[in-house]
């Protein structure tokens, strides 16, 4: 089990003063290649791969330096790493063994030394640490910033309260599950949001009257709401039907209840119905916008673009993803370069330069008939005391996460989050296209890898998904007040029926099944999947060779090789919305060029051709967004997933991506067939 320790200095760059840097030393059954900036490239060999640190400096004091930490980058992950330390008598002792999940960005690997008796380095001259790397031969990873250091205040607090915190979360997860599966005699069938009123329609046994209608604000989980906070009395008629009309704004409040849930309780405060989110929107609520469609699936992840003659527009794209970092766009206090806007009685501020740059990008996308899917991200940056920079960051998020799930724990952060969502939904759905248009909203990033990309701390799946569901619901219902075609999408990696190693990860298939169940229980809505079917090994572009996959729903991964499993799974009736399969975006994937050699560039060509041959017949897959436009080997652990180099030179992948969908594709198909061994002699 991975310790719930944090490596605050690793990812926030607020480093502890009391630390001792370590170097690598002797090694066996692995290859180490030093790189710039202190990075070590490691490739495992057959046998028992391991390495020693160099001699530990005499400044090492185990009474203070109770954490051994490093950063690592490993798209494949390892089974585990065992840390040992040399004792004064020359023997070896195990400090800790931890699993090592895949890491597609730099991540901390942290060992707790507080529970072992490590002697100070000055007590024996050969003091070293030893790391045994347990994984398949050929596995590659990078490490950097190896050190022993003092535990942060946050690490110490988490260690002291770990067991009680986890027990409390499990208890709440059980309560969420019990509420989800409960049966009730009454039922809310429709929550109809009109221009000024909300109509709530349903059925209940006549003998149950009088009933009480309860409004559930978005900051509170359904089962936690006070059933005595009555919005209206309900009197079913003799046939058991009822209808209640309420104003969207309650007397004395500026909070719009158009995005609230509604639930029935009896006169003793017991629930007699499940909660229900809005299910329909009346005339004049939204805008008259056409549904965006595209003739093909080709798309890409775009950087901010202000040049109408940018070379990306020559690729024949009809889809694009755009990262939208809410933490960088919105704040709660005034500052130079930030414009004020009001939302439900409070004032917030938007970053002029960044939002205008996004507007310009979106206008150019709209002009070129490119459908944009915005990826909503919330930063997890910390102050020196460990507190989040931004109120939208969830208070239970750990510092190891690059991004956080939104803070939906109280009214103030929920209103801040809603203000941001409302502002973007209104701004990017105007009928005149003044600021461009976003029609698809991808909720955060790779939520099955929550520890890295949508952190909420160590959570039971049900508790994590309950928060994620409220985030998705808020975006959906906010955007539907403007755009009748707006949809939200659940972001997932290529893992499927097997949980990847490490804490803060979940089984993708189970997440989809539970999310769908939650959606149906409180009024289904039009959500879809934003899936990332990279090759099984991100470093290897030869996706057609992926091993260990099956074509059934129990496959451990879904990659380009068995991508048809995904739409087939989602075509089951239990996942349909209004009788139709849900939309699927392949919103991030690509094919690495291990080097810039012609041979490796041809492998990328083959990967791209192979992918489009696989997905063209799959009509439920609306888009393929290539990640990325340009290589970023330093930031992405040596990966070269782009179609131009970091210096701007076009790779062969640029030419093939431009050709896909045109008559020129056949020429690159010949290259692909040669690489894949399909060419006729």
WOLINGI-V802485 format. One record per residue. RES is the residue in one letter. SS is DSSP state (A for helix, B for strand, O for the rest). OMEGA is omega in degrees with one decimal (999 if undefined). Layout:
BEGIN
((RES;SS;OMEGA) (RES;SS;OMEGA))
END
This chain:
BEGIN
((X;O;177.8) (X;O;175.2) (X;O;179.1) (X;O;175.4) (X;O;-179.7) (X;O;172.5) (X;O;-171.4) (X;A;-176.0) (X;A;-175.7) (X;A;-172.2) (X;A;179.5) (X;A;-179.3) (X;O;170.6) (X;O;-167.3) (X;O;174.4) (X;O;-177.5) (X;O;-173.6) (X;O;-179.7) (X;B;-178.9) (X;B;-179.9) (X;B;-179.9) (X;O;175.6) (X;O;175.6) (X;B;-178.3) (X;B;-178.3) (X;B;-179.7) (X;B;-178.3) (X;B;176.7) (X;O;172.4) (X;B;177.5) (X;B;178.4) (X;B;176.4) (X;B;177.1) (X;B;178.4) (X;O;177.3) (X;A;176.4) (X;A;175.1) (X;A;-179.7) (X;O;175.5) (X;B;171.2) (X;B;-177.9) (X;B;173.9) (X;B;-179.3) (X;B;175.3) (X;O;174.8) (X;O;179.3) (X;O;-177.7) (X;O;-174.5) (X;O;177.8) (X;B;172.3) (X;B;174.7) (X;B;165.3) (X;B;168.5) (X;O;176.8) (X;O;-178.0) (X;O;-179.1) (X;O;-177.5) (X;O;179.3) (X;O;178.4) (X;O;179.4) (X;O;-176.5) (X;O;177.3) (X;O;178.5) (X;O;-173.5) (X;O;-172.6) (X;O;-179.6) (X;B;168.6) (X;B;-174.8) (X;B;171.9) (X;B;171.3) (X;B;178.9) (X;B;176.4) (X;B;-176.6) (X;B;-179.9) (X;O;179.0) (X;O;-176.9) (X;O;176.5) (X;B;173.9) (X;B;179.9) (X;B;170.8) (X;B;176.6) (X;B;177.1) (X;B;173.5) (X;B;177.4) (X;B;-179.6) (X;B;176.5) (X;O;-176.0) (X;O;179.7) (X;O;179.1) (X;O;178.4) (X;O;-178.7) (X;B;176.0) (X;B;179.7) (X;B;174.3) (X;B;-176.6) (X;B;170.5) (X;B;-180.0) (X;B;173.7) (X;B;-175.1) (X;B;-178.9) (X;O;174.3) (X;O;179.4) (X;B;-179.1) (X;B;169.4) (X;B;179.8) (X;B;-177.5) (X;B;178.6) (X;B;169.6) (X;B;-166.6) (X;B;178.6) (X;B;179.2) (X;B;178.5) (X;O;-173.3) (X;O;-176.2) (X;O;179.8) (X;O;-176.0) (X;O;176.4) (X;O;-179.9) (X;O;177.3) (X;O;-177.1) (X;A;-175.8) (X;A;-179.4) (X;A;171.3) (X;O;-169.1) (X;O;-176.0) (X;O;-178.3) (X;O;176.6) (X;O;167.2) (X;B;-175.1) (X;B;179.4) (X;B;174.1) (X;B;-175.9) (X;B;-175.2) (X;B;-178.8) (X;O;-178.2) (X;O;173.3) (X;O;-177.7) (X;O;178.2) (X;O;-179.3) (X;B;173.2) (X;B;174.1) (X;B;174.8) (X;B;176.5) (X;B;173.5) (X;B;177.8) (X;B;-174.7) (X;B;162.1) (X;B;-173.5) (X;B;174.8) (X;O;176.0) (X;O;177.0) (X;O;177.6) (X;A;-179.8) (X;A;177.7) (X;A;179.9) (X;A;-179.8) (X;A;-179.8) (X;A;179.3) (X;A;-176.5) (X;A;-173.5) (X;A;-170.6) (X;A;-173.1) (X;A;179.9) (X;A;179.0) (X;A;-178.4) (X;A;177.7) (X;A;179.0) (X;A;-179.3) (X;A;177.1) (X;A;178.3) (X;A;179.5) (X;A;177.3) (X;A;178.4) (X;A;178.3) (X;A;177.1) (X;A;-179.7) (X;A;179.3) (X;A;178.9) (X;A;-179.4) (X;A;-174.0) (X;A;-179.2) (X;O;175.7) (X;O;-177.5) (X;O;-178.0) (X;O;-179.1) (X;O;-175.8) (X;B;171.8) (X;B;-175.0) (X;B;-175.1) (X;B;167.3) (X;B;-172.5) (X;B;-179.4) (X;B;175.8) (X;O;-176.4) (X;O;-178.5) (X;O;-175.0) (X;B;173.0) (X;B;176.9) (X;B;-178.7) (X;B;-171.2) (X;B;179.5) (X;B;-179.0) (X;B;176.9) (X;O;176.0) (X;O;-177.0) (X;A;-177.1) (X;A;-176.9) (X;A;-175.0) (X;O;-1.0) (X;O;176.4) (X;B;-178.4) (X;B;178.8) (X;B;-176.6) (X;B;174.3) (X;B;-176.9) (X;B;178.5) (X;O;-171.9) (X;O;-178.2) (X;O;-174.5) (X;O;173.6) (X;O;-173.1) (X;A;-174.2) (X;A;-177.0) (X;A;-172.9) (X;O;177.5) (X;O;-176.7) (X;O;178.8) (X;O;176.7) (X;O;-167.3) (X;B;174.8) (X;B;-179.0) (X;B;171.1) (X;B;-178.3) (X;B;178.7) (X;O;177.3) (X;O;176.6) (X;O;-175.9) (X;O;177.6) (X;O;178.3) (X;O;-179.4) (X;B;175.0) (X;B;174.6) (X;B;178.7) (X;B;175.3) (X;B;-180.0) (X;B;172.8) (X;B;177.8) (X;O;176.5) (X;B;175.7) (X;O;-179.4) (X;O;177.3) (X;O;-178.4) (X;O;175.5) (X;O;178.3) (X;O;-178.9) (X;B;-177.8) (X;A;177.7) (X;A;-179.8) (X;A;177.9) (X;O;168.0) (X;B;-179.2) (X;B;-174.5) (X;B;-179.4) (X;B;174.9) (X;B;174.8) (X;O;-174.2) (X;O;176.8) (X;O;177.3) (X;O;177.2) (X;O;178.7) (X;B;176.2) (X;O;174.2) (X;O;169.7) (X;O;174.5) (X;O;177.7) (X;B;172.3) (X;O;175.7) (X;O;-179.4) (X;O;-177.3) (X;B;-179.5) (X;B;-173.1) (X;O;178.9) (X;O;174.2) (X;O;177.1) (X;O;-177.7) (X;O;179.4) (X;B;178.7) (X;O;-178.1) (X;O;177.3) (X;O;175.0) (X;O;-179.8) (X;O;176.9) (X;O;-179.5) (X;O;-177.9) (X;O;-179.8) (X;O;-169.9) (X;O;-169.4) (X;B;179.0) (X;B;-177.1) (X;B;170.0) (X;B;-172.8) (X;O;167.9) (X;O;171.5) (X;O;-176.6) (X;O;177.5) (X;O;-177.4) (X;O;-179.5) (X;O;179.2) (X;O;-179.1) (X;O;-175.2) (X;A;178.6) (X;A;-177.7) (X;A;176.5) (X;A;-175.2) (X;O;-178.6) (X;O;-177.9) (X;O;170.8) (X;O;178.7) (X;B;176.5) (X;B;167.8) (X;B;179.2) (X;B;176.5) (X;B;179.5) (X;B;-178.5) (X;B;-175.3) (X;A;-178.1) (X;A;179.4) (X;A;-176.0) (X;A;-171.5) (X;B;175.1) (X;B;-175.9) (X;O;179.9) (X;O;-177.1) (X;O;176.2) (X;O;177.7) (X;O;179.5) (X;O;179.0) (X;B;-179.2) (X;B;-179.0) (X;B;168.0) (X;B;-176.4) (X;B;178.5) (X;B;175.6) (X;O;173.2) (X;O;179.1) (X;B;-179.0) (X;B;178.0) (X;B;-173.3) (X;B;-178.7) (X;B;-178.1) (X;B;-173.8) (X;A;-174.5) (X;A;-176.2) (X;A;-177.6) (X;A;178.3) (X;A;175.7) (X;A;176.7) (X;A;176.1) (X;A;-177.9) (X;A;176.4) (X;A;-177.4) (X;A;176.1) (X;A;179.2) (X;A;176.4) (X;A;-179.3) (X;A;179.3) (X;A;-179.4) (X;O;177.3) (X;O;178.9) (X;O;178.8) (X;B;-175.6) (X;B;171.7) (X;B;-178.4) (X;B;178.2) (X;B;-176.4) (X;B;-175.9) (X;B;178.3) (X;O;-175.2) (X;B;-179.1) (X;O;179.6) (X;O;-175.3) (X;B;169.3) (X;O;-179.6) (X;O;179.2) (X;O;178.6) (X;O;-179.5) (X;O;-177.8) (X;B;175.0) (X;O;-166.7) (X;O;-178.4) (X;O;178.0) (X;O;178.9) (X;B;-176.2) (X;O;-176.3) (X;O;-179.9) (X;O;178.0) (X;O;177.1) (X;O;-173.9) (X;O;179.8) (X;O;-177.8) (X;O;173.5) (X;O;178.2) (X;B;-176.8) (X;B;166.0) (X;O;-177.5) (X;B;177.9) (X;O;-179.9) (X;O;-172.9) (X;O;-176.5) (X;O;-174.6) (X;A;-174.6) (X;A;178.2) (X;A;177.3) (X;A;179.1) (X;A;176.2) (X;A;178.8) (X;A;179.2) (X;A;178.6) (X;A;178.7) (X;A;-179.7) (X;A;-178.6) (X;A;-178.6) (X;A;-179.0) (X;A;-179.5) (X;A;179.3) (X;A;-174.3) (X;A;-172.5) (X;O;175.9) (X;O;-178.0) (X;O;-173.4) (X;O;-178.4) (X;O;-179.9) (X;O;-175.1) (X;O;-178.7) (X;O;-175.7) (X;O;-177.5) (X;O;169.4) (X;O;-179.6) (X;O;178.8) (X;B;-177.5) (X;B;-179.5) (X;B;-171.9) (X;B;174.7) (X;O;-172.1) (X;O;171.5) (X;O;-172.4) (X;O;173.8) (X;O;173.3) (X;B;-169.9) (X;A;-176.0) (X;A;-178.6) (X;A;-162.7) (X;A;177.6) (X;O;-166.3) (X;B;173.4) (X;O;-173.2) (X;O;179.5) (X;O;-173.4) (X;O;165.2) (X;O;-175.2) (X;A;-174.7) (X;A;-179.8) (X;A;177.9) (X;A;-177.2) (X;A;177.9) (X;A;176.8) (X;A;179.3) (X;A;178.2) (X;A;179.8) (X;A;176.8) (X;A;179.7) (X;A;178.9) (X;A;-179.5) (X;A;178.3) (X;A;-179.0) (X;A;-174.0) (X;A;174.2) (X;A;-177.7) (X;A;179.9) (X;A;171.8) (X;O;-179.4) (X;O;-172.4) (X;B;-177.9) (X;O;-177.5) (X;O;-177.5) (X;O;178.9) (X;B;173.5) (X;B;-176.1) (X;B;-179.2) (X;B;-174.0) (X;B;-173.2) (X;B;178.6) (X;O;-177.9) (X;O;172.2) (X;B;-176.1) (X;O;-174.2) (X;O;179.9) (X;O;178.5) (X;O;174.7) (X;O;-174.0) (X;O;175.4) (X;O;175.6) (X;O;179.7) (X;O;175.2) (X;B;-176.0) (X;O;177.1) (X;O;-173.7) (X;A;-178.3) (X;A;178.9) (X;A;178.1) (X;A;-179.7) (X;A;-178.5) (X;A;-179.4) (X;A;178.0) (X;A;178.8) (X;A;179.0) (X;A;177.1) (X;A;-179.6) (X;A;-179.4) (X;A;-174.9) (X;A;-175.4) (X;O;177.2) (X;O;-172.8) (X;O;179.1) (X;O;-169.6) (X;O;174.5) (X;B;178.5) (X;B;-178.6) (X;B;171.5) (X;B;-169.8) (X;B;-176.7) (X;O;-176.2) (X;O;170.4) (X;O;165.8) (X;O;-175.9) (X;O;173.6) (X;O;-175.3) (X;O;-178.4) (X;O;-174.9) (X;O;-176.6) (X;O;-173.8) (X;O;-173.9) (X;A;-179.4) (X;A;178.4) (X;A;-177.2) (X;O;-178.5) (X;O;175.5) (X;O;-179.6) (X;O;172.4) (X;O;178.9) (X;O;177.8) (X;O;-174.2) (X;O;178.1) (X;O;179.7) (X;O;-178.9) (X;O;-179.5) (X;B;167.4) (X;O;-176.7) (X;O;177.0) (X;A;-175.6) (X;A;-178.6) (X;A;-175.5) (X;O;-179.2) (X;A;178.3) (X;A;-174.2) (X;A;178.8) (X;A;177.8) (X;A;176.5) (X;A;-176.9) (X;A;178.3) (X;O;173.6) (X;O;-174.2) (X;A;-177.0) (X;A;178.4) (X;A;-178.3) (X;O;170.6) (X;B;-178.2) (X;O;173.8) (X;O;-177.2) (X;B;175.9) (X;O;179.2) (X;O;178.8) (X;O;176.9) (X;B;171.2) (X;B;167.3) (X;B;-162.5) (X;B;174.3) (X;B;173.3) (X;B;179.3) (X;O;-175.0) (X;O;-174.9) (X;O;164.7) (X;O;-175.8) (X;O;171.5) (X;O;176.6) (X;O;177.3) (X;O;178.1) (X;A;179.9) (X;A;-179.2) (X;A;176.7) (X;A;175.7) (X;A;176.0) (X;A;175.8) (X;A;176.1) (X;A;-179.3) (X;A;178.9) (X;A;-179.4) (X;A;178.4) (X;A;179.4) (X;A;-178.4) (X;A;-177.7) (X;A;172.8) (X;A;-178.6) (X;A;-170.2) (X;A;-177.1) (X;O;-179.8) (X;O;-174.2) (X;O;-170.8) (X;O;178.8) (X;O;177.6) (X;B;-173.5) (X;B;-171.8) (X;B;171.8) (X;B;-179.3) (X;B;-179.4) (X;B;172.1) (X;O;16.9) (X;O;178.1) (X;O;-177.9) (X;B;179.7) (X;O;172.4) (X;O;-172.9) (X;O;-179.1) (X;O;-177.5) (X;O;-174.6) (X;O;170.9) (X;O;179.3) (X;O;178.4) (X;O;175.2) (X;O;-174.6) (X;O;-175.5) (X;O;176.6) (X;O;163.7) (X;B;179.8) (X;O;178.6) (X;O;177.1) (X;O;177.9) (X;O;179.9) (X;O;179.1) (X;B;171.1) (X;O;176.1) (X;A;177.3) (X;A;176.9) (X;A;-176.7) (X;A;-179.5) (X;A;-178.3) (X;A;175.3) (X;A;-175.9) (X;A;-176.9) (X;O;-178.2) (X;O;178.4) (X;O;178.0) (X;O;-178.0) (X;O;-178.2) (X;A;-176.9) (X;A;-180.0) (X;A;178.0) (X;A;173.7) (X;A;177.7) (X;A;176.7) (X;A;-179.9) (X;A;-179.7) (X;A;177.5) (X;A;-178.4) (X;A;-177.6) (X;A;179.9) (X;O;-178.9) (X;O;-177.2) (X;O;178.7) (X;O;-179.0) (X;O;999))
END
